[in-house]
Structure formats: C-alpha cells, structure tokens
Amino acid sequence: MKLKFVGTLPNYSNFGFGTLNCDPMELEQQTKFDLLVRQLERSTRQRTTTKYHLQVAALATIGYGYIAIICLSVFSSLWMVRWLFELTQNRSITIDPHQLWVLFGLVAIATFWVQPTPLSDREIHHTEFPELFAVIDRLSRELKTPKIHHVVVNYEHNAAIYQTPHLGWQEWHQNYLILGLPLLQSLTPAQLEATLAHELGHLSNHDSSFTGYIFRVRRMWEQLTADNNLFILQWFFRWYEPLIKAYSFVSVRDREYAADALAKRMTSPEIAANDLIQTYIYQYYLQEHFNRQLDRQAQESPTPPPDVVTQMLATLRQPLDPQIAQVWLGLILGQATDTDDTHPCLSDRLAAVGYPIPTDWTPQPIECTAAERFFGDRLADLAAELDLQWAESRKSAWLRQYHQARYQHEYLGTLNFQATISPLTINEATIQADLTGKLAGDAAAFPLWQELLGAHPDCARANYQVGKELVNRGHFSGCTYLERTIALDPDLVVPSCEELYRFHMLDGDLAAAETYLAWRQQHLPKQWRSKLERTLADTDRFVPHDLEPDLVAEICRKLVPYSAIERAYLVCKPLQVFPDQPLYVLALKLAKPRSIDLQKLALAANLDLNLGDRLRIELNFDRQLVIAFFDEQKSKFTHDRDWKLIENIQKTPNANIL
C-alpha cells in the first residue's frame, strides 16, 4: 500500500491544492529541532569553529558506525550459527574467512553508497568562453580552492557548488560550478564576480567537502529507512535524524555567512550587497510574474513553449518599476532567518557584510549584463539549448496542468449551467468563483465573489478576493474587507497583510505599510507551524468530523459516480495551531483489482491525472481538506506508518461515510 495524499493549502494567489506527504517533520519534532538549532547557534559563538566542526563530524561518523555495528553483528551471528552447528552435529563447515570478509565489504559498500544526483546541464569550456574562465581561475587562485573540474549552465535563477564523490564515503570528488543563465542575465559582471567568490568560497575552506560528507550521511539514512520497516533502523533514525540535521544545519548556515564575507573581501561591501539584493529581487520577480504567465499558458496548450529560457532572458532585461521593486524589497527584508532554509534572510546577510539596510532602493539599469558580457554572441545559442532542456523536463507536469485546466473548464461549465436552473450552495458558489478566477482572471470572478459576499458576509475567502481586487484597482474600501479577512481566517493573514502593505506603500502611507508588514512578520512563524501540524503522520489521532449533514451528503454524491472507490472515511485532526481552522481527512479505499474492469484499473493506476485531480476540483470546499487514497494490497515496500495512519482513521467513530 502506497498512500497518495492531496491537500488544500491556501496561498495569496489562489486556493489550489498542494501535495502533502509524511516526509516533513511533525510539529513536535520541528519544535524540538528549532529549539536545538537556537541553542547550538548560541553555543557556537562561545567555542572555536574547528571544535564545533569536529563535533559535527563525530556525530556524522556515529551514523556510519551504527550501520557498521549492525553489519558486524549479523556476520558474527552467522559465524556463531556455524560454530553451534559444528558443535551439535560433530561436522565441520569449511568457510574461507577471507571470502567472508570480502562479502562483508561488499555489503558495507552497498549500504554506505550514496548515489549522487546526475547533472544534465550544459557544460561549458575554456575554449568557448575564455573571459568567464579567466575570472573563475583568478578567484580560484586567490581563494586557494581545489580544482573546478566542470562548469555547467542551466535554466535556474541560481548558482551553486556541487560535488560528486567517486565513493560514497570517500573524500574524492569531482567539483562542479553551476551557473544559472537567468541569474547571469540579472547581474552586472562585477556582481557576478561576488556570486562566484561566494560559491568558490565554499570550496576555499573545504566547506563543500565537509557539507557533502554530512549530506551523504543524511542521504544514506534516508535511503535505509525509506523503503523498509526494520525497527532497529527506524528506532535509531528517529533519535539520530533530528540531531544530525540540527548540528549540520547550524554548521552550513555559518558557512553561508563565511562565504558572504569572502565575496565582500574579493569585491567590496557595496558590490556584494547589491549582488544579494539583485538576486533576491529578480528571483521574486520571476516567481510573481513570469511563472504565473507560464501557468496561464499551460491552461491553453498541451505542450510547453519551445523558447521559455529565451523569454526569461528577455523579461529580465526589462526595467523594473521602482515603486513595485521597493514593495518587493520591503517584503523580502521583512522576512526573518528561520529553520526552513540554511540561507540567512537578506537583512541578516546585508548586516553581516556591513551594508546598511536600504530604506529607499532604486533598481539601476544594467548596460551590459554578465550573461551578455561573458557569453556574447553565443548567448542566444546557449538559451536555445536550455530551451529544449526546459521543455523536456517540464513536459509531463505541463501536460498534467493542461488536463487539469480542461476539466476545470468542464466543471465550471456545469456549475454555470446549474446556476441558471437553481441557486448554488455556498460550496458550489465558492468553487464557481474560484475556478472563474483561475481560468478567466480575477476581474471576471469579481462579480461572483461580490455576490457570494452579499449572501455570506462572514465568508473569509470572499472578503479576501473582493478586498484584493478593490485595492489592486486603487480603492481604499478594499482595506476594510482585507482587515475583516484577517479577523476571520488566520490562514489568510499573511496574504492579506501583503496586499495591505503593497496598497499603502504605493499610496505613500509608509506608517500604515510598516504596520501591516510587522503583522505579517509576526504571523509567519505561526503559519509555518500550522503547515507542519497539518502534515499527516502515523502518530496522529483523529476525532469525528463536525461537518453539516448536507455537506457530507454533497461529498458522497460526488464520490458515488467513481466506482473505483469502495469505501470513504471522513475524520478531523485536532490542531494546536489555529484550532478554529480544523483539518479534515478524506480517506478513500480503492476497490480490489479483480472486482473492476480494465477501464477502472486504468483509472486507479492513473490517480494523479484522473480521479485525484477531479476530486481536488469537485471537493474544494471552504475548509482545509486532505485526500488519501489507499488499498488492501500490502507489499514489502509498504510503510508500517502508512498502515497505522489508515487504521487510526478507520477506527475513529462514525468515520465511514460511504
């Protein structure tokens, strides 16, 4: 049995479904992890860096040592069985000890081996771009880094150092410098030099080798515990994983600060700071605008555009609106360093390089970007190569998004027709307005949200959508609806504060804007904790749902046409964070394969594209909901925690609704 989870998590742009699984830490684990990280960060200020790194290395070695002890115990047990057999049967068994140790070595290698992630990026060479490699070679010499074996470019707005070990635990590596072509298009040549100094700085002090060592230990344990239920491994990992993660987390974050310091030393505080600001701003720009344009294109075409990277480079050459850029920078600077990312927040990184937090920052036009400077006439050819890679890598996800949009159009048409015959329920009216906004734009959905708000003044989503559209049109009246949203739904506090901050910044009311930015910042940790708590785990306990009978009947009516569903269970998970916003879990048991025809088999085998996506659209009512698919076919790859989770759901009183 493999559980498939689908959940609703609202965000500031839409209320679509996001995938939930059992991989993230539970809320209790995350709380302990956060506390340990804070303690370690305080303690590392009072001890030498070398001593702390030795402690981290020792903790990582424990992971290997535990596996080695298990392997030795197994082989010792086999040897003991052989000895007992000889003693009781008066017969000798000839075994060459050397062969046994060779077998032990092979098992150890198979256990410790961590498969590196393959890189399919476009490799570039000295002969192609000598100016770029001259800068890389000069910085490598000055920073005294080991050899850079490969320099590759990809279509990400990022840069990184990556190492592939020849052996899973050995310190023999191939060093890769990864440069995102969009990142180079958003930086000046001097700012790129700061980026290169930062990334090469990780190699300068052997950061990447040490970090890679820690990473491989964690990956090894993830692989060992991912597809088996051995108690001896699971028990140790539950104790060991938070420790190795916390200790390595603090170590890696310290190295980010050290790499920023090297970037400052190799260039200047101003260049290093502007490099950081430009990187954050343009990354936000791509997420806010370019990626959303791609989402709209995916609704209309089953195949991705053949020139996405080329479009991205052209978009990055367009000048930013100074007011909008200042709003984005305010939101970025308002973020705090947390345990969600090893990279510190922008404000902390700027403070670390000794650059004052900008209160009035204006994006300066770039006469010649780093990409244009170092790639010259070959830039268009590189972009064309990456266009093909991007289209190939996104083909499957793009097609699925297109099919989702087709069904959304189909279901919206059904709702629109039904609305002409009889009034829609609040659930159906919410879905109608939501789908209209996704498919036709917020302006087209605005009258529907207004109508819904008139009938149900306390509907948080209607208040948010109406308020958002009004403030985007420049109407102060929208602030009232957004403030009401903050009072009604804690899940919508952050996006509502962001809309209010944006409105008051553009309106010139800086004091009001700062107030809402502070509210947003205060609420972000709660929202993150809420997201963690809404992740399902085998330790969860459930209570009977409290949904209205009419709504439960509506859910059942939508499930009945799908004959692949044999049983349906609906329960509620009690929450500590935002207890007034409960999480509902709908567990759907699939029919046995022998009892359904080939068409139903195909439907069950392709849940992500058919049944799951349809239900995500049809059951998107105004509450948090997770859908879990399961069957009775337990295999050796089934997690015991998955079965425990389903058993906890099934034994909840009145859980069975179908």
N, C-alpha and C positions, 0 to 999 in steps of 0.2 A: 504494500500500500504506500503510495506516494501522495501526500496531501498537496492539493493545489489551492492557494489562498488568493483571494481577490478582495480588496478593501476600498472603502471610500475615505479619502483624506482631503478635506477642502484646502485650497490654496487661493491666493489673491486673484488669480486669473480665471479659474473655472473650478468646478466641483466634480471633476472626473475621478475615476478610480485609480488607486495606486496599488502596487503589489506589496503584500505583506508576507513574511515568512518567519521561520523560527531562528534565523541566523543572528540578528542583533541581540545584544544583551538585554535581559529583562530589567525592569525599573530598579529592582532591589540591587541587582548586580551593577547596574550603571551608577547608582548612588554610591556604592562602596568603591567603585572604580574612581569616580570623581573625587571622593574624599582622599583616597590613596594618592592620586596624582597631585592634589594640593599639598599633601604632607610631604611628598617627595620633592616637589618644587621648592618648598620652604627649606627642606633639609639640604638640598644640593647647593644652596647658597653658602652653607657653612662647612662644606667639605670640598676637597680638591676634585676636579673633573676626572682625573685619572682614576682616583679611588672609586668614584661612582661608576665609571665605565667598567671597572673590574667587577664590581658587584653585579652589574647587568650581565656581563659576560658569564659570570659564575652561575647566575640564575638560568641563563640560556643553556649552559652546559648540563644543568640538572635535567633538562628535558631530554637530552641525548642519553644521559646516564640512566634515567629511568627505563628507557627502551632497552638499553644495553643489559640492565639487570634482568629484565623480563626475558630477553633472548638467552642470557646465560642460565637463567632458572629453568627454561624449557629444555635446553640441551643437557643441563645437569640432571633433570628429571628423566630424560631419555636414557642417560648413562646409568642412572640408578635402576631403572626398569631392566636394563640389560644385565646389571650385576645381580639383581634379585632373580631373574630368570635363570642365570647360570647357577646360582646357589641352590635353587629349589629343584631344578631339572638335572643337575650334575652334567650339564653340557656347556661347552664354551662357544661363544659367539665371537667370531673374528671380525673386528672393525678396525680399520686403519685410523688412528687418531688424526692423522694429517687430513684425511678425507673429511672427517667430522668438522675440523676447524675450517676447511675450505667451504663446506656447506654453511657453517655459521657465518662466515664472512659474506657469502652471497646473500643470505637472509638479511644481514645487517645493512648491506648496501641497498637492497630493495626497500628496506624500511626507512632508511635515512635519506634516500634520494628524493630531492625536491625538483620536480620538473619546471624549468624556467619557462616563463611566458614567451612564446615566439613573437618576434617582431617582423612585421611585413611592410615596414615603412620603406621609403625610397632612400637608399644610401647615396651619399654624395662623396666626391673625392677631391684631393688636392688639385689635380689637373683641371677639374671642371671650374672650381671657384677658388682660385689661389688667394684672393684677398681675404675671404672669410677664414680660410685655414691659417693664414698668417696671423690673424688676431687670436684664433684659438691656440696656436702653437706658442705665441708670445705669452699669453696668460698662463698656459700650462707650465712654461719655463719659470715664470716669476712666482707662480704658486707652488712649484715643485710637485706637480701631480704625476701619478703614473701615466703610462701611455694611453691615449684615447685611440682605441682600435677601430671604431666605426663612428661616423657622424651621419645621422639619418634625419630626414624631414618628414613631417606628417601633416595632417589637416587639423590638428588640435590647436587651440589658443593656449599653448603651454610650452614649457621646456623642462627637461629632466635629465638626470644621470641614471643609467640603468646598467646593471651588471648581470652577466650570465655565468654562473660557475661551471667549471668543467666537471667537478664532482660536487655532490650535494652539500658536503660539509667542508670541503677544502677551500683555501683562500686563493685559488687560481681562477682568474676572471678574464672575461672579455668586457671591456669598458665601452659603453655606448653613450654618445651625447645626442639627445633627441631634441630637435628644434621644430616647433610648430610654425608652419609658414604663416598662418594668420597672426601669430604673436609677432613675428618679424615685421609684418606689414603695419603693425600698430605702434612700433617703437622707432626711435631715431637710431642711427648707428652707435652713438655714444651710450644710449640706454641699453641697447643690445649687449654692449660690452659689459655693463653692470650685470645683466642677466647671466652672461657667460661666466663672469667671475663668481657669481653666486653658485651656479651649478658645478663649476670646476672646483670651487671651494670645498664641496662635499668630498671630493677625492683628495684634496690637499692634505687633510688630516686623517685620511683613510676613513672618512665618515661613511662613505658608501659601502666599503667593505664590511665595517662593523655593523652598519644598519642592515646590510644584506644578510649577515650572519644571524642577527636576531630575527629578521624576516623569515629566513629559511626554517628556523626552529618553530616559529609560529605556524608556518605553512605545513610543516611536517605533522604537527599535532592536529591541525585541521583536517589533513588528509586521513590520518589514522582514525579519527573519531567521526568522520563524515558518514561513512557507509558501513558501520558495524556497531554492535551493541555490547562489546566486551566491557563488562563492569569495571575491570581493573584499569582499563584505559579511560573510560568516561569519568570514573571517580577521580582519578589523578588530574584529568584535564579541567574538571570543574574547580579544583583548587589552584591549579597551576596557571590556567589561562588568564585570569584577572591580574595575577602578579607579573607575568612576563609582559603582558600588554601595557600595564601601568608603568613599569620600570623602563621599558623601551620607549614608551610614548614620551616621557619626560626627556630622555636622552636625545631622541630625534628632534624634539622641539628646541632644545638647547643648541643643536647643530644648525637649525634654521637661523637662529639669531647670529651664530658664528659665521655662517655663510653670508648673511647680510652685511656683517662687519667687513668681511673680505671684499664684497662688492663696493662698499664705501671706500675702502683703502685703495682699491685699484682704479677707482674713478674719482668721485667726490661725493660729499653728502647730498648735494643738490641733484646730481645725476642719478644716484642710487635711489633717492626718494621719488623723483619723477618717474623713474623706471617702474617702481612699485605702483604709483598712482595710475600711470597709463595702463599697466597690466590689469589692475582691478577694474578700472573704468570701462575699458573696451571689452573685457570679459562680461561685465554686466550688460553692456550694450548689445552684445551678440545674443545673450540669453533673453533680454527683454524684447528685442525687435527681430533680429534675423531668424532666430529659431522659431519664433511664433509665425513668421511668414512661411517658413517651411512647413509648419503644421497645417496651415491653411492650404498650401499646395497639395499636401498629402490627402486632403479630403476630396480633391478633384481628379487626381491622376493616380493610376495603379503603379506607375514606375517613377522613381525619383529623378529629378532633373539631372542632366548629364554634366552640368557645369557649376555645381554648388560651391566648390572651393574658389573658382574664378569669381563667382558672385560675391562671396565673402570678402575676397581681397578688394573688390571694387567698393563694397559697402564700407570697409574700414578706411578707405581713402576719402570718404565724405566727411566734411567738417561737422563736429558736434555742436548742437545748440548749447551755448554757455549756461543758460538757466537750467536746462534739463540735466546737463552734466554736473552742475553744482548740487542739484537734488540727489542725483545718484551717489555722488561722493558723500553727501551727508548721511545717506542710508548706509553706505559702506563703512564710513567712520563710526557710525553708531553701533556697529557690531562689536561684541566683546570676544576676547580669546576664551575658548571653551575647550571641552574634551571631545568635540566632534571632529576636529581636524588638528593634525600635528602642526600645521602652519599657524603662527600667531595672527591675530587680526591686524588690519592695516594700520590702525592708530598705534598699536604697540610696536609694530615694525618701524614705523616712522620715528617714534620716540627713541628706539634703540639705535638708530643711525644718527641721532642728534638733529633731526629735522623738525621744525615746529609744525604742529597740526594746522593745515591750511584752513582758514576761515573763508577765503574768497579765492577759489582756484578757477582759472580760465584755461580751457584746452588750447594749446598753441598749435597752429597748423604745421605739419611736417613737410618741408620742401622735398626731402628725399628719404623715404623710409629705409629701414635696414634691409628689408627684402629687396627693394629696388636697387640699393647700393651694392649689395654683395652678389645678387643673382642676375642683375642687369637684364639683358635681352632674353636670358633663359628663364626668367620668372614665369612667363606665360606658359612655357613648355612644362615646367615643374607643376604649375597649377593644374594643367590639363592631365598630367599623370595622376595627381592626387584626386582630381575629379572622378576618375574611373575607380580608384580605390574607395572613395567615399560612397559612390553609388552602389558598388558591390557589397560593401559592409552593411549598408542600410536597406538593402533590397527587401529582405524578409520583414523587418519591422515596418517599413514603409507600406508594404502590401497589406499587412495586418491593419495598420492605421486607416488605409483606404477602405477596407471591408467594414471596419467599424463605422466609418462615416456613412457608407452606403446604407447600413442597417439603421443608423441614427436618422437618416433622411426618411427611410421607410417607416420607422416607428413614429417619427414626428408627423408624417402624413396621416397615419392612423389616428393620432391624437387630435390633429386639426379637424379631421372629418368628424370624429366623435364629438368634438366641441360644438359642432353645428347642430347636433341632434339633441344632446343633453349636457348639463353642466358637468365639468370635470371635477373630480375630487381634488383636495389640496395637494395630494401626492402627484396626481396626474398633471395638474396645472404647473407644479414646480418643475416636473420633467419637461413639459412643453416649453416653458420659458428658458430652461437651462439648455435644451437642445437647440432652440432657436438662436440663442446667443452664440453657441459653439459653431453653428453652421452658417448663420447669416449675419452675425455680428451683434455687438451689444446694443446698437441703435435699434435694430429690428426687434430685439427682445424687450426693449424698454417698456413699451405699452403693456406687454404681458405681465412684467414684474409689477408695474403700477396697478394693474387690475387685481393681481394676487394680493398686493399690499393693501388695497382698499377693502378686500374681503377679510384679510387676516393681518391686522396691523402689527401683531407680535411675531410675524414670520421673519426670522433673522436674515435669511438669505435674500428675501425680497427687499428688506431695508438696506442691506449691503449693496445689492445690484442697483437699486434706484439711487441711493446716495452716491455711489461710484460714478454712475453715468451723469448725474447732475453736476458734481464737482469737475468732472472732465469737460463739461460744457461751460464751466466757469460760474456756475450758480452757487451762491453761498448756502442756499437752502439744503443742498446735499449734505452739508456738515451735520445737520440735525439727524438725518437718517443714519449716517455712519456712527454718530455718537450713541444712537439707540441700539445699533448693532453691537457695539462694544458692551453695552449693558446686557444684551440678550444672549450672546453666544461667545464664550471665551475662545473658541477656535477661530473666530473671525476678528479678534482684537488686533493681531499683528497686521493683516492686510488693511483693516480699516484705519489704523494709525498711519500706515504708509500713504494711503490716499489722502488723509487729512494733512499730513506733513507736506506732501507734494503740492496740494492746493494752496496752503498758507505760504509756502516758500515762493511759489510763482506769484502769489498775491502781494508779496512783500511784507507779510506779518511774521517776522522772524521769531518773535517771542512765542506765538502760538505754535509755530512749526516746531520749535525746540521742545515744547511741552509734549506734543504728540510723539516726537522722536524718543523722549525719555520714557513715555508709557510703553512704546514698542520695545525698547531695550529691557525694561523691567519684566515684560511678559514673555520674551523669547525663551528664557530658561524653562518656564512653566510649559510652554508649547512643546519644547523638545522632550521634557519629561513625560508629557501627555502622549506624545508619539511613541515613546518607548513602552509605556504602560499598555498601549493599545496593540502591541505585538503579542501574538498568541504564543503560549508556552505550555509544556506538559504539566507544569505546576499550577496552572490556572484552575480556579474553582468558579463555577457558574451558578447563577440563580435563575429562577423562572423569569421569562420576559414579561414586561408590563405593557405591551402594545395593545392598542384597541382591537377588539374582535373584528371590526370592519377592515382594519389594515391587515390583520393576519389573513383574513379571508381573501383580500386582494392579492396578497403574496401567493397564496395557494392557487388562486385562479391563474396566475402567471406561470406556475410550475407545472400544472396539470398537463398542458399540451406537450411537454417534453417527457416522452415515455421512457427515456433513458434514466430518468430519476425514479428510484424505487422508494426512498424514504427521505423525509425532510425534518430536520431538527432545528428549532429556534430557541436560543438561550440568550442571557445577558451576562456580561462580565462586569462585576462591581469594580469601580475605579476609585483611586485615592486622589488623583489629579483631575480636576473638573468633574466631580461626581454627578453633577446635574446633567452632564452630557454622556449618557451611557453608551457602551459599545455592545452591539448586538452581533451574534454569530449565527449564520445560517449554514448548517452542515447538511450536505446533500449526498446521500448514498446512491451510488450508481448501480443499475441492475446488473446481474451476472451475465457474462457474455453469452452463455448458452441459451439465455431466455430472450434474446433480442436478435433481430435480423442484421444483415450486413450494413444496412444504412445506419442503424442505430449504433453499431460498432464504430463506424467511421465518425459518427457524431461524438461518441465518448472518447475516441482516440484523438480528436482534434478539438478538445475543450477550449483551448485558448482562443481559437478563431471562431467557434460557433456558439456552443451552449454558454460558455463562460461570458463571452462578450455580450451576448443577447441579454443574459440575466443582469449583467452590470448596468445595462441601459434601462431595462424594464423595472428594476428594483431600486433605482437610485432615489429613494425617498429621503426626506429631510431628517435623517438620523445617521449616525455612524454605523456602518454595516460591513462585516467581513463574511465572504462566502468561502466555504471549504468543501471541496469535492473529495470523496473517499470511496473505497470499495472494500470487499471482503477478501481480496486476494493478497495475502501476506507473503512476502518473499524475503530472501536473505538480505536484501538491500533496504528493507523497511526499518525505520527507526522505531524503537520502543516508545520514544516520547510522542511519536505521532499517534500510536495506538492509545496511549494514556490520555492524550488530548481528546480524542474521539470518545473514549469511554467516559471521560468526565462530562462531555456534552450529553451523551446518550442517557446517563443515569440522573440527569437533572430532572426534577419533577415537571411534568407537562411539557417536555421539550418536543415531543413528536407532534408535528402539525400536519403531516401528510403521509 
